[in-house]
């Protein structure tokens, strides 16, 4: 049962944020593998693929989701018996969960080193890793202040300000459209990512591109905190990241909308910030300029590399 339940929670956003989604998916696949009572490795694989499909269909944008599924399902490779397949999946899932938690901690350390004593930071949406950097800087005794946006329509900013408040960090809560007004008071913008493409563009909560635009105009640096499993291997092949568009009633109540027949509500959940607006992407492997996204994909996301070889021949490094 855990798979349909997890899928439903991801769809409804009870489980949300790219990293948490990825870990929830790994847990669901692991527990599903544990509970399966099938006789043959083929039947086991079929059941696992069915579960993976259900999870993959929940939200289309966060690349951490297919990356996590792929890493866990790799546990099936070379398994000759059902027991081998089962233990392979369980081991891969546990490895993913542990390395994801470790990545979040590592990014907090690296990210905090880019925050100076006295900095005012602006963040948009609710990113576990972006907040990790801010909280770590505060823990190190740096005197910082934060501007956090409201994040219409789902108000993820409320989660952000609670977390910052609990950490004892001085925080200003602003509506999304006030970013331009306050950007001159800000030293650094830190956001998370749902996906990073091969050309260093970052897909994140709707409004991030506007924040980045304001930051660039005001000469304020923008740092993205993103684990390597948020990088999108298939963008090497020219694939686009699908931007989720959610129901209009998240923005406008149905009864109001019904009375406005000429009005259509558009509700994209994410937008794309081009690499020119990004100064640094902090990953658990270190901080890189966005132009180096290809290297992260090549070196740390093995999957799909065979397909790249088929498409392009040997990699740039001659492998
Ligand atoms: C969440 C969002 C977050 C990223 C990164 O969108 O855009 O900035 O997922 O989060 P939603 P994290 O609320 O629609 O899921 O750093 O926690 O992985």
Boltz pocket constraint, residues with backbone or C-beta under 6 A from the ligand:
constraints:
  - pocket:
      binder: B
      contacts: [[A, 15], [A, 16], [A, 17], [A, 18], [A, 19], [A, 20], [A, 62], [A, 124], [A, 125], [A, 126], [A, 127], [A, 128], [A, 129], [A, 130], [A, 156], [A, 191], [A, 192], [A, 193], [A, 194], [A, 204], [A, 205], [A, 206], [A, 225], [A, 269]]
      max_distance: 6.0
